[in-house]
Amino acid sequence: MTESASTPFPLSTPDDDDLVDLADIESSPGGGRDILRGLAQPTTGELQLNERASLQRVAGLSTELTDVTEVEYRQLRLERVVLVGVWTEGSAAQARASMVELAALAETAGSEVLDALIQRRSRPDSSTYIGSGKADELREAVLTSGADTVICDGELTPAQLTALEKIVKVKVIDRTALILDIFAQHATSREGKAQVSLAQMEYMLPRLRGWGESMSRQAGGRAGSNGGVGLRGPGETKIETDRRRIRERMAKLRREIRGMKKSRTVMRAARERNAIPRLTVAGYTNAGKSSLVNAMTGSGVLVQDALFATLDPTTRRATLDDGRAVVFTDTVGFVRHLPTQLVEAFRSTLEEVVDADLVLHVVDGSDAFPAEQISAVRQVINEVVADEGVAPPPELLVVNKIDAIDATRMAELRGALGDAAFVSARTGEGLPELFDRIREFIGRSDVELTIDVPYTRGDLVSRIHEEGEVLSSEHTADGTRMRVRVPAAFAGALEELTAP
């Protein structure tokens, strides 16, 4: 079965909400300086998005010359790719959805998808992944479309990678390498870049190949005129030198990541001491996690309609209607068959999920198979939780993008995920109900106390308003008698002030 997929380069146009009327500027207080000041201060997410889009390759614009080399030519245009997958289980619709997701990954990495092939097999071929006959057909598809890269929807062994490249005679990469490439493009922080580098090296190490001088000995035998005493022997090939250097670099990166983990642990410990509820937003990639964080906190977290737009966890503070403060942490998205190297490298980042008081599991309501997304996310979380040896955190399913689905689909989702919260981060629909669910969960462990607070402890009153809820208050000669509802962790600090 052959399928084609191609997406034109997106051109953005300003919305009506983005335009400012001159009359509004002239009539505003201060001659419009507040409006102009707001326009001149983009959010952090907008700055990151502008930087990410500052250099883009556009398909269809040819600048090649007759004497341009292949290396120079590849830098001037998008990579033209053919997708290939093995359908081992599930329905035809699920197989097609898997290829659509692979096409989205390829386009996010900066490729132009020309064609797609799916083969029905009980298991991938051990030598060429798709079998020799299908490999010849893939070669014909590459020649016909003029592609320069083949992307396989699975993780290939080094032997499969080499054998398939010999047949199709173009570059072959697998799903793992593709995801690693996207992570490398989107990593911005020092910790994120180190984690991606470590994952890439772990993937690259068993796949190093060499030929010619790469397989020759650097000093061996009699060593000739280049050596002498101490240099005789089998020597070391260049590929062995590369492997040794990669291992040394990996060891250094692991040390650096451990050091960065300490600072993240210190920040989490500070939030625990303040007894502020920690809500971690997790979910499938491009499910709208960052948009939901922005809608609930009013922050400027980077939002982009792309897979793995967010790699570095971002923590934002919000205040509920009852005055209680909470923190939302936006985390990296998950995906089907997330590479093991990434799970290991992003261990310190994924610990934000393990240490959360509540996980908001965001699901894309417009996706054809939301149950598979939920299963893929829970599988990764369970792996991390099992390694840490702790109980999994409480979870609240949040079905996002309900503005993009019809009433029939909504009824199906409510029947399958009845206990979930249904919201639209874009329109704000369902957000008040979600806040009510969060407030209800946070209040489960609260303790009601009646305390006498001296007038000299104004700091304690402020903390009560921030972390709990004041039910009633009465001023007396010695202080303020307050009936409060506070978290159990904070109640211990108020025990000595408990009224008789």
N, C-alpha and C positions, 0 to 999 in steps of 0.2 A: 504494500500500500504506500502510495506516494502522496505527500501533502506539501503544500507550499504556504509559506507565511512570510509576510513582509509588512513592515510598519514604516510609514513616512516619517521624516524628521519633524518633530513637533514644533510648531511656531506658536508662541504665547501672545495673546492680545490683552490689553488692559480691560478689566471689568469696570462697570459703572461705579462700583464702590471704591475703586482706586482713584477716581477723578475728583478733584477738589474744585468747587465753584469759586470764581473770583469774588462774587458777592459775599460768600461765606467768610472769605479771608478778610475783606474790608470791614464787615460788620462784627467780627469777633473781637473780644477784649484784647487790647494791646496791638491792635492793627493786624491781627493774624499771626503774630509772632509765635503763639503757642501751636497753631496748626503747622506753620512752617518748621518749627523746631521738632515737632513729632514726625514730619515727613523726612527730616534730615537725619533721623536717628533710627536706622534699620535695626531689626532684632538680630541676635546672634545667628539664628537659623537662616535669615535672609542673607546675611553676609556669607555664610558657608555655602548656601545654594548658589549665590552669584559667583563665588570662587570656583565651585565645581563646574559651572557652566561657562566659565571664562574661556576655555579652549575646547572646542568641539570639532570633530571631523564630520563633514557633511558629504553624504553620498551623492554622486551625480555630477560633481565638479571636477573635471579632469585637468590636471596641471602637469602631466607627464611629458617628457621629451623623448626623443628617439634613443638617446644614449643613457637614459636613467636606468640605474641598476635595480634589481629586484628589491634590495633592502631599502633603497630610497623610495621606490614605488609604494611599498607597503606602508610607509609613513605618511603618504599623501592621501590615502583613502581608507574607508572602513574595511575591516576584514570581511570577506564574503564567505559565509559558512553554510555547510550542509549538516543537518541534524540527523542522528540515527539512534534508534532505541530498540530495546528488546522487550516485547510484551509477554511477560511470564505469568501474570495472574490478573484478575479483575476483568471488568468489562471493557468493550471497545471505547466507550466514552471516557473511562478512567485512563486508558492508554493515551487517548488524544489529549486529555487534560495534562498529563505528564509532559507531553511534547510541547504543548502551549507554554507550560511553565519553563521548560528548557529554552524555548525561543525567547521568552521574556528575560531570562538570565543572560542569554547571549547578547540581546540588544542592550541590556544594562551595562554589559562589559564593553560595548562599543562595536558591535558587529552588525552586519546586515544578513538576515536569514534568507536564503534562496530556496531551500528545499528541505524536506524531511522524509525520512524513511523509517518504517516500523516493521519489525519482523516478529512473527508469532513463534515462540519457542518455549519449551518447558524450562530451560535454563540457558544462560549465555554460553556460547561456544568457548571452550577452554583455550583455544589457540588464537582465534581472531575476533572473539566477542560475538560476531554475527554469522559466522560460518563462511567458508570460502566462496560459495555461490553468491550469497548476498554481498560479500565484499567486492566481487567483480561488478555487481550491479551498482554498488556504491561508487566504484571507480567511474562507471559510465555517467552517473549523475553528477559527479564532480567535473568531468570533462564537459558535459553539456551545459552546466550552469556557469562554468568558469570560476568555481569556488577555490579558495586557497587554504581552507581549514575545515576539518571534520570534527564535530563535537558529539561525543557519545553520552547517552543518558544513563550513566553508571560509572562505577570506579573500575578502571582497567588495570590489570596487572602489568608489570613491566614487559613481560613477554607478549601479551596481547597488544600492547601499544606499539611495540617494534614490528610485529607481524602485520598489523593493520596498516601502518605507515608504508611498509614495503609494497603493499598491494595498491593502495590509493594514491601513493606518491605525492601526498601533501601532508601538511602538519595535522596531527591527530591529538586532541586533548579530551579529557573525560570531564564528567560533571564536577568532580572534586577540584580539578585544576581551574575550572571556570569560576567556581564559587570563591576560591582563593584569590583569583585575579580581581574579582569585584571587591572583595575585602581589602585588597592592597590599594585599590583606587580610592576607597571611601574612608580609610583610616586617617584620622587627623591628629589624635593625641599621641603622646610619646608611648603610653602604655598600649594603645591600639596598634600602633605600628610595630612595636616589639612583638606583640602576640601574633600578628599576621606573619611577620618574618619567621618566627619560630614554626608556625604551622606550615609555611611554604617549604622550609628546610626539611622538616620531618617528611613531607610528601616527596621532596626531590631526592633525598638521600638514596633510597633503593632504586631510583630510576635514572641514576647517572649512567650515561653511556659514553664510550670513547672509541676512537679509531686512530690509526696512524700513530703520530707521536704521543697521543694520549695513552696508548697501551705499551709504549716502549719504556725501558728502564732508564732512570735518570743517571744511575751510576752502577755498573755491574761488571761481571767478568773480571778482566784484568784492569779495567777502568782506563786503559790507554794513557794518553797524555793528560787527560783531564783529572785523573785521580792518583791514587797511590795507596800508601798505608792508611787503613781505616775506611777506604771507600770501595774495597773489593767485596763482592757478594752479589746477591740477587738485585739489590737496589729497590727502588719504589717507583711504581708507575705514576704518571700524572693524575690518573683518575683516583688512585689511592691517596695522593696528596690532596686532591679536592675533597674527598670524603673526610679525611682527617681535619681539614680546615673547617668544613661544615660542622663536624661534631664539636670542635672547639668553639665555633660561633654559637651553636645551639646551647652549649653549657653556659656561655656568657649571657645569652638572652634569658635563660631560665633564672640566673642569679638576679638580673635586672628586674624581671617580672615579680620575683619573690619580694624584692625591695619595694616595688610599687604596691604590692598587695598589702604590705604593712601600713602604708599611708591610707589605703582604702579601709582597712580594718579599724584604724584609729577614728576615721570619720564616722563609720557605722557605730562604733562604741559611743561616740559623742551623742549621736541621735538616740541611742538606747538610754543613755543617762538622762536625757531630757524627756524621756517617756513619750516622745511624739510618735504616733502611729506611722508605720512605714508601709506604704502601698507600692508594690512593684507591678508595672505594666509589662506583661509578657504576651507573646503570641507569635503567629506565623508572620513571615516577612510581608510587608506591604498590606497588613491588615488594618492600618490606620492607628497604630499605637501612639506615634508622635503627635498626630492630629488630635487624638483624645486627650493627651497630656496638655497640649496647648488650650484646648477648649475648657478643661477643668481648672487650669491654673492661670490662664492668661499669659503664659510665657511665650518665648519666641524660639522654641526648639525647632531644629531643622525639619522641614516637611518636604518630601519629594515623592512623586508618583514613580517610584523605582524600587527594585528589590534591594534589600540591605542598605537603605539610605542611612540608617542609624547603626553605628558600630560602638560608639563610646557612650556608656550609660550616663544619663543626665538626670540630676535630682532637682526637683522644683517643689516649692512650698505652697500650700493653699490653705484657706480658712473655710471651714464649713459654716453653715447658717447659724449654728449654735455658738460660734466663736472659737471652736476647737481647731487647732492647727494640725495638719497632716502633711506628709511629704510623699510626692509621687516620684518614682524612679523609672525612667524610660530605658529599656534594655534592647540589646541586639535581637533581631528577629530570628526565628527558627525556620527550617525548611525541611522538606522530605529528604531523608538520607543525608543529614548534615554530616560533613566529614569529621571523622574521629579526631583528626589533628586540630580542627577548630575547637571542638569541645574541650580538649585538653588545654589548648593555648588560652582560651577565654575562660578558664576555670575561675579566676578571681572576679571576672565580670558576672559570671552566672551565679556566683555566691550571693549577689544582690537578690536573686529570686529565693534562694534557700533561707535567707535571714529575714524575709519579709513577714510582716504581721498578716498581710492579705495580698494574694496575687490576683490582679485583674487580668484574666486570660481573654485577650481580645481576639475575636474571630471575624473574618470577612464574611458578612452575610450575603454578599453578591457572588461568592464563589460557588461553583457547581457542587463541590464535595467538601463542605465544612467539617464533616466528621473526620475526614482524613487529616485535615489541618490540626484539629484538636488532638488527635492521636499522636501526630508527629511531635507536637509541642510537649505533651505530657511524657512522651518517651524520653526526651532529652532531660526534662526536669527530674524525672525519676532516676535517671542515671547519675545526675549530679547529687541528688539527695542521698542515694545509696552510698556513694563514695564518701560523703560527709558523715554518714552514720546518724542522721537526724530524721525526724518525722517530716513528711511533706507539709508545706504551709497550706493554710486554708485557701480555697480558690473560688472566685466568682467569675462565671462566664459572662462576657460582655460581647454581644453581637453588634458589630459596627456596620456602617454603610447601609442602614435600612432605607435611606432615601433612594437607593439605587435598585430596590427590588419591589415587585408588585405585591398585591394583597394575597394572591394565592401562595406565593413563595413565603410570605411572612407567616401565613397560617401553618405551612409545613414546618418552618423553623420553630414556631412556638410549640408545635406538637412534639418535635424531636428534642428541643432544648427548653422545656417549659420553665425551668428555674433560672434561666439566664436573663440578664438585663439587655434590652434592645434600645440602641442609641444610634444617633447620627452625629458624628463629630463635626461634620460640615455645616449642618443646619441647627444643631443644638437640641434636636428632638430626643427626648428620653433622658437627658442629662439630669434634670431634677430628680427623677425616679432613681437614677444611679446614685446620686448623692444620698438619697434616703436609705438605700441599701447599705452604702458604706457607713453612714451614721449609725444604722441599726447594728451592724457588725461590731463597730468600734465600741459601742455602749454595752456589749454583752458582759464584759468583765469589769464594768464600772462599779464603784462602791459609793454608797450614799453615807455622808458624814455630817454631823453638826459640830462645828468648831468655833472657838473664840480666838480671833486673830488680833494681836495687839496693833495699835495704830503705827507702831514703829516697823511693822513688817509689811510695808507696802509692796515689796518685791514678791512676797508670797501671794498676795492678792492678785498681782499681775500674772503670776504663773498659774494660779487656779483658773483665771479667765482664759488663759491660753491653752491649757492642757485639759481642762474639764469644763464643767457647767455649773453656774451659780443658780440654785433653785430659789433661794430667798436670802435676804440679808437684813440685819437690824443693828443699828449703832447703839452701843452701851457706853457706860462711863469708862470702861477699861479697854474697849476695842470694838470690833465688829463681830457679831455672831452670825455665822453664815451656814446655810444648809447647802451642801455642794455634792455634786456627783463627779468623781475623779477616777482615773485608771487605778487599778489595784497596785501597780508599781509605785504610784505617787501617794497612795493612801498611807503607806507606811511612814512617810515623812511627815504626815499631818497627825499622826497618832497622839503625840504629846499635847496637841492643841484641842483634842476632842472634848466637847462640852460635857459636863456631868449630867 
